[in-house]
Amino acid sequence: MQQSIHIVCPHCDAINRIAEHRLSDNPNCGKCHGALFEEQPLELSAARFHKHIGQNDIPVLVDFWAPWCGPCKMMAPHFAQAAAQLEPHIRLAKVNTEIEQMLGAQYNIRSIPTLVLFSHGQEVARQSGAMGATDIVRWALSHHSG
């Protein structure tokens, strides 16, 4: 029997159920018809955060950052490169801690950039400090159980 998984649309936040073996087939949202994977990080507001973290059946790697942070700006293109390599098996997202201060406090973000890997709504790994794309991919895959 083929296993279906839930993927939250990065455009309209609808929850889509797709066959796991079709993840790499560039699936589109059943509601808005946008691409479910665009190989780039998704900006998450507090309003969208918990749905994407808790409702995606694939892990979500979140970069907690701020626009005034030099290392965050240096890491941004590397994080985008990592998204192109890790999707559709791991969703990459960004949370601006200047705007979403409550999320930063809720997850005890003390330094930025901080990467947090979530699986089914639970934190499974955390790493602070800027990394290159290769290191981000290696780190994420080493903590991904799938």
Secondary structure, DSSP 8 states (H G I E B T S, - for coil): ---EEEEE-TTT--EEEEEGGGGGG--B-TTT--BS--SS-EE--HHHHHHHHHH-SS-EEEEEE-TT-HHHHHHHHHHHHHHHHHTTTSEEEEEETTT-HHHHHHTT--SSSEEEEEETTEEEEEEES---HHHHHHHHHHH---
